[in-house]
Amino acid sequence: MIELPEGSWWDWDVLHFDGSQLRLAAGHDLTYHHGLEVVFTDVAYMACPTQFRDPRFRESTLDERALVRRHVGEEPPAIVAFDVDAPAGGDLVVCLVAAGSVEVVPGLVYRYWRDNLAPGERVAPHVRPPEQS
């Protein structure tokens, strides 16, 4: 199960997915920056919405592990399960990510170009510097 550092991690989105690496970003407002990333490498199975709030991370169940094995052919080193509230209310949405590894990466990540970053700060992978005129 994933252990998150203390913080305001209620807004989440898929920051990046290239078929192998998945980056989930979290913060209290994802408009301009986020303060936490959960990075999965060698993703073999993924079932989660692209945006969600307040995930509750937990151990995967035996049935969820069997589901991943049926799709992947074996049990990957890391299976992360979490539940989120359905946007329309009511039921929980069960989310699963199976990967070779998972890492929790804290740090301030800007979602817009910014010069003169302080130590520990960075810009999101999709952000590009402005074109020179």
Contacts in CASP RR format, 6 or more apart in sequence:
PFRMAT RR
TARGET T0000
AUTHOR 0000-0000-0000
METHOD contacts of the structure
MODEL  1
MIELPEGSWWDWDVLHFDGSQLRLAAGHDLTYHHGLEVVFTDVAYMACPT
QFRDPRFRESTLDERALVRRHVGEEPPAIVAFDVDAPAGGDLVVCLVAAG
SVEVVPGLVYRYWRDNLAPGERVAPHVRPPEQS
1 57 0 8 1.000
1 58 0 8 1.000
1 59 0 8 1.000
1 80 0 8 1.000
2 38 0 8 1.000
2 57 0 8 1.000
2 80 0 8 1.000
2 82 0 8 1.000
2 102 0 8 1.000
2 104 0 8 1.000
3 104 0 8 1.000
4 26 0 8 1.000
4 36 0 8 1.000
4 57 0 8 1.000
4 104 0 8 1.000
5 36 0 8 1.000
5 104 0 8 1.000
5 106 0 8 1.000
7 36 0 8 1.000
8 27 0 8 1.000
8 28 0 8 1.000
9 26 0 8 1.000
9 27 0 8 1.000
9 28 0 8 1.000
9 36 0 8 1.000
10 26 0 8 1.000
10 27 0 8 1.000
10 28 0 8 1.000
10 53 0 8 1.000
10 54 0 8 1.000
11 26 0 8 1.000
11 27 0 8 1.000
11 28 0 8 1.000
11 29 0 8 1.000
11 30 0 8 1.000
11 34 0 8 1.000
11 51 0 8 1.000
11 53 0 8 1.000
12 24 0 8 1.000
12 25 0 8 1.000
12 26 0 8 1.000
12 27 0 8 1.000
12 30 0 8 1.000
12 51 0 8 1.000
12 52 0 8 1.000
12 53 0 8 1.000
12 55 0 8 1.000
13 24 0 8 1.000
13 25 0 8 1.000
13 30 0 8 1.000
13 50 0 8 1.000
13 51 0 8 1.000
13 52 0 8 1.000
14 22 0 8 1.000
14 23 0 8 1.000
14 24 0 8 1.000
14 25 0 8 1.000
14 48 0 8 1.000
14 50 0 8 1.000
14 51 0 8 1.000
15 23 0 8 1.000
15 24 0 8 1.000
15 25 0 8 1.000
15 34 0 8 1.000
15 37 0 8 1.000
15 124 0 8 1.000
15 125 0 8 1.000
15 126 0 8 1.000
16 22 0 8 1.000
16 23 0 8 1.000
16 125 0 8 1.000
16 126 0 8 1.000
17 23 0 8 1.000
17 43 0 8 1.000
17 46 0 8 1.000
19 43 0 8 1.000
20 41 0 8 1.000
20 42 0 8 1.000
20 43 0 8 1.000
21 39 0 8 1.000
21 40 0 8 1.000
21 41 0 8 1.000
21 43 0 8 1.000
22 39 0 8 1.000
22 40 0 8 1.000
22 43 0 8 1.000
22 46 0 8 1.000
22 97 0 8 1.000
22 99 0 8 1.000
23 37 0 8 1.000
23 38 0 8 1.000
23 39 0 8 1.000
23 40 0 8 1.000
23 125 0 8 1.000
24 37 0 8 1.000
24 38 0 8 1.000
24 39 0 8 1.000
24 40 0 8 1.000
25 34 0 8 1.000
25 35 0 8 1.000
25 36 0 8 1.000
25 37 0 8 1.000
25 109 0 8 1.000
25 124 0 8 1.000
26 34 0 8 1.000
26 35 0 8 1.000
26 36 0 8 1.000
26 37 0 8 1.000
26 38 0 8 1.000
27 34 0 8 1.000
27 35 0 8 1.000
27 36 0 8 1.000
30 111 0 8 1.000
31 111 0 8 1.000
32 110 0 8 1.000
32 111 0 8 1.000
32 112 0 8 1.000
33 108 0 8 1.000
33 109 0 8 1.000
33 110 0 8 1.000
33 111 0 8 1.000
34 109 0 8 1.000
34 111 0 8 1.000
34 124 0 8 1.000
35 106 0 8 1.000
35 107 0 8 1.000
35 108 0 8 1.000
35 109 0 8 1.000
36 104 0 8 1.000
36 105 0 8 1.000
36 106 0 8 1.000
36 107 0 8 1.000
37 104 0 8 1.000
37 105 0 8 1.000
37 106 0 8 1.000
37 107 0 8 1.000
37 109 0 8 1.000
38 80 0 8 1.000
38 102 0 8 1.000
38 103 0 8 1.000
38 104 0 8 1.000
38 105 0 8 1.000
39 102 0 8 1.000
39 103 0 8 1.000
39 104 0 8 1.000
39 105 0 8 1.000
40 78 0 8 1.000
40 80 0 8 1.000
40 97 0 8 1.000
40 99 0 8 1.000
40 100 0 8 1.000
40 101 0 8 1.000
40 102 0 8 1.000
41 99 0 8 1.000
41 100 0 8 1.000
41 101 0 8 1.000
41 102 0 8 1.000
41 103 0 8 1.000
42 76 0 8 1.000
42 99 0 8 1.000
42 100 0 8 1.000
42 101 0 8 1.000
43 97 0 8 1.000
43 98 0 8 1.000
43 99 0 8 1.000
43 100 0 8 1.000
44 68 0 8 1.000
44 71 0 8 1.000
44 72 0 8 1.000
44 76 0 8 1.000
44 98 0 8 1.000
44 99 0 8 1.000
44 100 0 8 1.000
45 68 0 8 1.000
45 71 0 8 1.000
45 72 0 8 1.000
45 76 0 8 1.000
45 96 0 8 1.000
45 97 0 8 1.000
45 98 0 8 1.000
46 96 0 8 1.000
46 97 0 8 1.000
46 98 0 8 1.000
47 94 0 8 1.000
47 95 0 8 1.000
47 96 0 8 1.000
47 97 0 8 1.000
48 82 0 8 1.000
48 84 0 8 1.000
48 93 0 8 1.000
48 95 0 8 1.000
48 96 0 8 1.000
48 97 0 8 1.000
49 84 0 8 1.000
49 93 0 8 1.000
49 95 0 8 1.000
52 84 0 8 1.000
52 93 0 8 1.000
52 95 0 8 1.000
53 84 0 8 1.000
53 85 0 8 1.000
54 84 0 8 1.000
54 85 0 8 1.000
55 82 0 8 1.000
55 83 0 8 1.000
55 84 0 8 1.000
55 95 0 8 1.000
56 82 0 8 1.000
56 83 0 8 1.000
56 84 0 8 1.000
57 80 0 8 1.000
57 81 0 8 1.000
57 82 0 8 1.000
58 81 0 8 1.000
58 82 0 8 1.000
58 83 0 8 1.000
59 81 0 8 1.000
60 68 0 8 1.000
60 79 0 8 1.000
60 80 0 8 1.000
60 81 0 8 1.000
60 96 0 8 1.000
61 81 0 8 1.000
64 79 0 8 1.000
64 81 0 8 1.000
64 94 0 8 1.000
64 96 0 8 1.000
65 75 0 8 1.000
65 79 0 8 1.000
67 96 0 8 1.000
68 75 0 8 1.000
68 76 0 8 1.000
68 79 0 8 1.000
68 96 0 8 1.000
68 98 0 8 1.000
69 75 0 8 1.000
72 98 0 8 1.000
75 98 0 8 1.000
76 98 0 8 1.000
76 99 0 8 1.000
76 100 0 8 1.000
77 99 0 8 1.000
77 100 0 8 1.000
77 101 0 8 1.000
78 97 0 8 1.000
78 98 0 8 1.000
78 99 0 8 1.000
78 100 0 8 1.000
78 101 0 8 1.000
78 102 0 8 1.000
79 96 0 8 1.000
79 97 0 8 1.000
79 98 0 8 1.000
80 96 0 8 1.000
80 97 0 8 1.000
80 98 0 8 1.000
80 99 0 8 1.000
80 102 0 8 1.000
81 94 0 8 1.000
81 95 0 8 1.000
81 96 0 8 1.000
82 95 0 8 1.000
83 92 0 8 1.000
83 93 0 8 1.000
83 94 0 8 1.000
83 95 0 8 1.000
84 92 0 8 1.000
84 93 0 8 1.000
84 95 0 8 1.000
85 92 0 8 1.000
85 93 0 8 1.000
86 92 0 8 1.000
86 93 0 8 1.000
107 120 0 8 1.000
107 121 0 8 1.000
107 122 0 8 1.000
108 120 0 8 1.000
108 121 0 8 1.000
108 122 0 8 1.000
109 121 0 8 1.000
109 122 0 8 1.000
109 123 0 8 1.000
109 124 0 8 1.000
110 117 0 8 1.000
110 121 0 8 1.000
110 122 0 8 1.000
110 123 0 8 1.000
110 124 0 8 1.000
110 127 0 8 1.000
111 123 0 8 1.000
111 124 0 8 1.000
111 127 0 8 1.000
112 123 0 8 1.000
112 127 0 8 1.000
113 123 0 8 1.000
113 127 0 8 1.000
113 128 0 8 1.000
113 129 0 8 1.000
113 130 0 8 1.000
114 121 0 8 1.000
114 123 0 8 1.000
117 123 0 8 1.000
END
